[in-house]
Amino acid sequence: MKVLITGTSQGIGKAIAEHFLQQGHTVTGIDRQDASIDHAAYTHCKCDVRDTEKLPPIDDVEILINNAGTQNEADIDINLKALITITEKYGLQPRIRSILNIGSASAHTGAEFPEYCASKGGVLAYTKNVAMRIAPYGATCNSLDPGGVLTPLNDCVMNDPVLWAQIMAETPLKRWATPEEMAQWAYFLTVTNKFCTGQSILVDGGEAINYHFVWKD
């Protein structure tokens, strides 16, 4: 299938793109950084998702995965407004089969930076809106809401033994997810799944049970 993924240069987005490529799909990535994937079926578009004038023309997207995001840096503009722009431009059309928004456990708990929580909370509401609008095409729209994931974005706490011990004390499974695990969930929700729609799938190792956010000052 023809897959469009935002934020593919590192972390969860890169892992998702690589997983889809391994399964034989054609993938286009949009990221403001240079490409980090070298594959014959991968096309990289270097572009900030906020830059509506420079978004590439891509027709007949079958799977759209909104992964591009930030933390404590224009959260509303990138995590929510740009996600809406990308979805309206590429996802709301008859060839679409599935849309997946990468949200956050923080949207459920509020246990993080204020604008970050608000941006991800908006993603949850918008997911339901889109699910209703693409249902006539037989397509699904869900959000995948991770807790802690082992990505460069989280290096500042992953490499701090004291904070890491506190975080593990708040996580019942005593570990964070790998980007590859998130990629498997993304594949399931967009390719395998045909009926679940308008849902926010919380995958956080039980972290949300404690509702206590630990971070570096």
C-alpha positions as CSV (number, residue, x, y, z in Angstrom):
1,M,0.0,0.0,0.0
2,K,1.0,3.6,-0.4
3,V,1.9,4.9,3.1
4,L,2.7,8.5,4.2
5,I,4.4,9.0,7.6
6,T,5.5,12.2,9.2
7,G,8.6,12.5,11.4
8,T,10.6,9.6,10.0
9,S,14.2,10.7,10.7
10,Q,14.4,9.1,14.2
11,G,12.6,7.4,17.0
12,I,9.1,6.0,16.6
13,G,8.5,7.4,13.1
14,K,11.7,5.9,11.7
15,A,10.8,2.5,13.3
16,I,7.3,2.6,11.8
17,A,8.6,3.5,8.3
18,E,11.2,0.7,8.4
19,H,8.6,-1.9,9.6
20,F,6.3,-1.0,6.7
21,L,9.1,-1.2,4.2
22,Q,10.1,-4.6,5.6
23,Q,6.5,-5.7,4.9
24,G,6.7,-4.6,1.3
25,H,4.8,-1.3,1.3
26,T,5.8,2.0,-0.4
27,V,6.6,4.7,2.1
28,T,6.9,8.5,1.8
29,G,8.3,10.3,4.8
30,I,8.0,14.0,5.7
31,D,10.6,15.3,8.2
32,R,12.4,18.6,8.7
33,Q,15.6,16.7,9.1
34,D,17.6,14.8,6.4
35,A,16.6,11.2,5.6
36,S,18.0,8.5,7.8
37,I,16.4,5.6,5.8
38,D,18.0,4.2,2.7
39,H,15.5,1.9,0.8
40,A,14.4,1.7,-2.8
41,A,10.7,2.0,-1.8
42,Y,11.3,5.0,0.5
43,T,10.9,8.6,-0.6
44,H,12.0,11.4,1.8
45,C,10.5,14.9,1.7
46,K,12.5,17.4,3.8
47,C,9.9,19.8,5.0
48,D,8.5,21.2,8.3
49,V,5.0,19.9,8.7
50,R,4.0,23.5,9.7
51,D,5.0,24.8,6.3
52,T,1.8,24.5,4.3
53,E,3.4,26.1,1.3
54,K,6.1,23.5,0.9
55,L,4.1,20.3,1.7
56,P,4.7,17.9,-1.3
57,P,1.9,16.9,-3.7
58,I,1.1,13.3,-2.8
59,D,-2.0,11.7,-4.3
60,D,-4.0,8.6,-3.3
61,V,-2.4,8.0,0.1
62,E,-3.8,4.7,1.5
63,I,-2.3,4.8,5.0
64,L,-1.5,8.0,6.8
65,I,0.5,8.0,10.0
66,N,0.8,11.3,11.8
67,N,3.9,10.8,14.0
68,A,5.8,14.2,13.8
69,G,5.8,15.8,17.2
70,T,7.7,17.8,19.7
71,Q,7.9,18.4,23.4
72,N,8.1,21.9,24.9
73,E,8.6,23.6,21.5
74,A,5.6,25.0,19.7
75,D,3.6,21.9,20.9
76,I,0.2,23.1,19.8
77,D,1.4,24.2,16.3
78,I,3.3,21.0,15.6
79,N,1.5,18.3,17.6
80,L,-2.0,19.4,16.8
81,K,-2.4,22.1,14.2
82,A,0.1,20.6,11.7
83,L,-1.4,17.1,12.3
84,I,-4.8,18.5,11.3
85,T,-3.3,20.2,8.2
86,I,-1.6,17.0,7.1
87,T,-4.7,14.9,7.7
88,E,-7.0,17.3,5.8
89,K,-4.6,17.5,2.9
90,Y,-3.7,13.8,2.5
91,G,-6.2,11.7,4.5
92,L,-9.6,13.0,3.7
93,Q,-10.1,11.3,0.3
94,P,-11.7,8.1,-1.1
95,R,-8.5,6.0,-1.5
96,I,-7.7,6.3,2.3
97,R,-7.8,3.0,4.2
98,S,-6.5,4.0,7.6
99,I,-5.2,7.0,9.5
100,L,-3.2,6.7,12.7
101,N,-2.3,9.6,15.0
102,I,0.5,9.1,17.4
103,G,-0.8,10.6,20.7
104,S,0.5,10.2,24.2
105,A,-0.4,8.7,27.5
106,S,-0.2,12.3,28.8
107,A,-3.4,13.1,27.0
108,H,-5.2,10.7,29.3
109,T,-3.4,11.7,32.6
110,G,-2.4,15.3,32.1
111,A,0.9,14.4,33.7
112,E,3.3,16.4,31.6
113,F,4.1,19.9,30.3
114,P,0.8,21.9,29.9
115,E,0.9,22.7,26.2
116,Y,2.1,19.2,25.4
117,C,-0.8,17.6,27.3
118,A,-3.2,20.0,25.6
119,S,-1.9,19.3,22.2
120,K,-2.2,15.5,22.6
121,G,-5.6,15.9,24.2
122,G,-6.7,17.7,21.1
123,V,-5.4,14.8,19.0
124,L,-7.7,12.4,20.8
125,A,-10.8,14.6,20.0
126,Y,-9.7,15.1,16.4
127,T,-9.2,11.4,16.0
128,K,-12.9,10.8,16.7
129,N,-13.9,13.6,14.3
130,V,-11.8,12.1,11.5
131,A,-13.1,8.6,12.2
132,M,-16.6,9.7,11.5
133,R,-15.6,11.6,8.4
134,I,-13.7,8.7,6.7
135,A,-16.1,6.0,7.8
136,P,-18.0,6.3,4.5
137,Y,-14.8,5.2,2.7
138,G,-14.7,2.1,4.9
139,A,-11.6,3.5,6.5
140,T,-10.5,3.6,10.2
141,C,-8.9,6.3,12.3
142,N,-7.4,5.7,15.7
143,S,-4.7,7.2,17.9
144,L,-1.8,5.2,19.4
145,D,-0.9,6.7,22.7
146,P,2.5,5.6,24.1
147,G,3.9,6.1,27.5
148,G,7.7,6.1,27.8
149,V,9.5,5.0,24.7
150,L,13.3,4.6,24.3
151,T,13.9,7.4,21.8
152,P,16.5,10.3,21.6
153,L,13.7,12.7,22.8
154,N,13.9,11.1,26.2
155,D,17.7,10.9,26.6
156,C,17.8,13.4,29.4
157,V,15.9,11.1,31.8
158,M,17.1,7.8,30.3
159,N,20.7,8.8,31.1
160,D,20.0,10.1,34.6
161,P,20.2,7.2,37.1
162,V,18.2,8.9,39.8
163,L,15.3,10.0,37.6
164,W,15.3,6.7,35.7
165,A,14.9,4.8,39.0
166,Q,11.9,7.1,39.9
167,I,10.3,6.5,36.5
168,M,10.7,2.8,36.8
169,A,9.1,2.9,40.2
170,E,6.0,4.4,38.5
171,T,5.9,1.9,35.6
172,P,4.4,-1.5,36.6
173,L,6.2,-3.4,33.8
174,K,9.6,-1.8,34.9
175,R,10.7,-0.9,31.4
176,W,9.9,1.5,28.6
177,A,8.8,0.4,25.1
178,T,11.1,0.2,22.1
179,P,10.3,2.1,18.9
180,E,10.0,-1.3,17.2
181,E,7.2,-2.3,19.6
182,M,5.3,0.9,18.7
183,A,5.9,0.1,15.0
184,Q,4.2,-3.2,15.5
185,W,1.2,-1.6,17.1
186,A,1.1,1.0,14.3
187,Y,1.1,-1.8,11.7
188,F,-1.7,-3.7,13.5
189,L,-3.9,-0.6,13.8
190,T,-3.6,0.4,10.2
191,V,-3.2,-2.8,8.2
192,T,-4.6,-5.7,10.3
193,N,-7.4,-3.8,11.9
194,K,-10.5,-3.2,9.8
195,F,-13.2,-2.5,12.4
196,C,-11.8,-0.6,15.5
197,T,-12.1,3.1,14.8
198,G,-12.3,6.4,16.7
199,Q,-10.4,4.9,19.6
200,S,-7.3,6.0,21.6
201,I,-5.2,3.0,22.3
202,L,-3.1,3.5,25.4
203,V,0.2,1.5,25.3
204,D,2.2,2.5,28.3
205,G,3.3,-0.5,30.3
206,G,0.7,0.4,33.0
207,E,2.3,3.9,33.5
208,A,-1.1,5.7,33.5
209,I,-2.2,3.7,36.5
210,N,0.0,5.8,38.8
211,Y,-0.7,9.3,37.3
212,H,2.7,10.6,38.5
213,F,5.0,12.3,36.0
214,V,8.8,12.3,36.6
215,W,11.1,14.6,34.6
216,K,14.3,16.5,34.8
217,D,14.2,20.1,36.3
